[in-house]
């Protein structure tokens, strides 16, 4: 059975995986000396169970093992959203090009050849743990911004579920028109974060049960700029910023905050704008009843004729609804 060690939160956790007890003992001795908490597993299946229970900061794994080898272990770790950022180092006696290519394709972050140099091992672990901690910091910062977005939604009972619906609809529309994985991920995040800037809008305006005065509307429009600033410090959100800033632009240049027109309006922002309007039309508000989907699509088509929306995007969203992808 594997050996799991309980550790203080500030101590880096290393998981060493090898079917050879002597190899595990050596790794444990070398890395414990440097202040790491080292847990061990005898094969990939045992390692995956331990990673699921308590994700380590780095995985060092032999390649040739029974039941589940290091390549498969690496592939499993890198395929799971909850663990894909954990660095994986393959330690192997195999020097062939094919084996190394398999490791690269599985997502390995580094390689060490047996017999390894202890100084090289310690240096590589130190470097990858430092990188993992930096990534964790970025994840924490993104989590704070995502929490802010959910706080905004929680302030208004009438917008409950709005962000999640936009995330689902926008990514479905993106997939339908053939966008790549990176754009789909940006749309998923953008759905949650598009209105995060409303954290800076007073409740007296955000929760007003009737139409806004011109002055109040000018204040409301600032949420796109506030949201853009909130997202600006994180590289992870770089692809989301155009959605946050520009989802209220219109193709004829009459939108805000920058009055962009035509192709200058980012495509992802256009997609978010279309699904945002659809969700607003089909959701009840204190000052209006919810429209049925056919009526909502009529209004979107009218906006397209006015030059505000891309008619093709409206048509594709309507097709998704007709196919039942968007629910009732």
C-alpha positions, 0 to 999 in steps of 0.5 A, a space after each residue: 500500500 502507498 504511504 500518505 503523509 499528513 503535512 502543514 499547508 505551507 510544506 510542498 507535497 511530493 508524490 513518488 511512484 515506483 514499484 521498487 521499494 529501494 527507489 522509493 526509499 531513495 527518493 523519500 530520503 533525498 527530498 525529505 532532507 530538503 523539507 518536502 513531505 513525500 508520500 509514496 505509491 507502488 503503481 499508477 492506480 494507487 497513485 491516482 487514488 492518493 491524488 484524488 484524496 489529496 493532490 500533491 504539488 508534484 508527481 515523480 513517477 517511474 515509467 515501467 510499472 505493473 497495473 498502470 504505468 507512468 505514461 498512463 498515470 501522467 495522461 490521467 493526471 493531465 486529462 482531469 481539470 482538477 489535477 492537470 496543473 500538477 507537474 509530472 516528472 517521468 523517471 525512466 531508464 528508457 532512452 529511446 525517442 519513442 518513449 520520450 515522445 509518448 511522455 510528451 504527448 501524455 503531458 509530462 513536464 520533465 524527464 529524468 533518466 536512471 540512474 539520476 543525479 541527486 542534485 539534478 533531481 532536487 533542482 528540478 523538483 525545486 523549480 517545478 514546485 516553485 512554478 506550481 505555487 505560482 500557478 496556485 496563486 493565479 488560481 486563487 486570484 481567479 477564484 476571488 474574481 469568480 466569487 465576486 461575479 457570483 456575489 453580483 448575481 446573488 445581489 439580485 434574486 431576479 438574475 439567479 442562474 443568469 451567469 450559468 445560463 450564459 456560460 452554457 448558451 455561449 459555449 454551445 453557440 461557439 461550438 456550433 459555429 466551429 470555434 476552437 477549445 480556447 475560445 469555448 473556454 473563454 466563453 464559458 468563463 466569460 458567461 460567469 464573469 461578463 457582469 463582474 463589474 456590477 460589483 461597483 454599481 450601487 444597489 439603488 441602481 442595480 436593483 431598481 425595479 423600473 427603468 433607469 434614468 439617463 444619469 443612472 444608465 451612465 453609471 450602469 454602463 461603467 460596469 463593463 470598464 470596472 469588470 475589465 479592470 478587475 480581470 486585467 491583472 490575470 493572464 488567465 483571463 486575457 481571452 475573457 477581457 474582450 467579452 467583459 468589456 464589449 458584450 454591450 457593443 452593437 455592430 452599428 457602433 451604437 453600443 458601449 463602452 467604446 462604440 465599436 462597429 462591425 468587425 471591430 466588435 470581438 466575435 466572442 463579445 458578439 456571441 455573449 451579447 446575443 445570448 445575454 439579450 435572449 436570456 434577458 428577454 426570456 427571464 422575468 424582471 420586476 418591470 416586465 414578464 418573461 417572453 416565450 422563446 419565439 417572441 425573444 427570437 423575433 426581437 433579436 431578429 429585429 435587432 439584427 435588421 436594425 444593425 445591432 446583431 449578426 443575423 447569422 448568430 441569431 439564426 444559429 442560436 434559434 437553431 440550437 433552441 429548436 434542437 433542444 440544446 438550450 432547454 425549454 
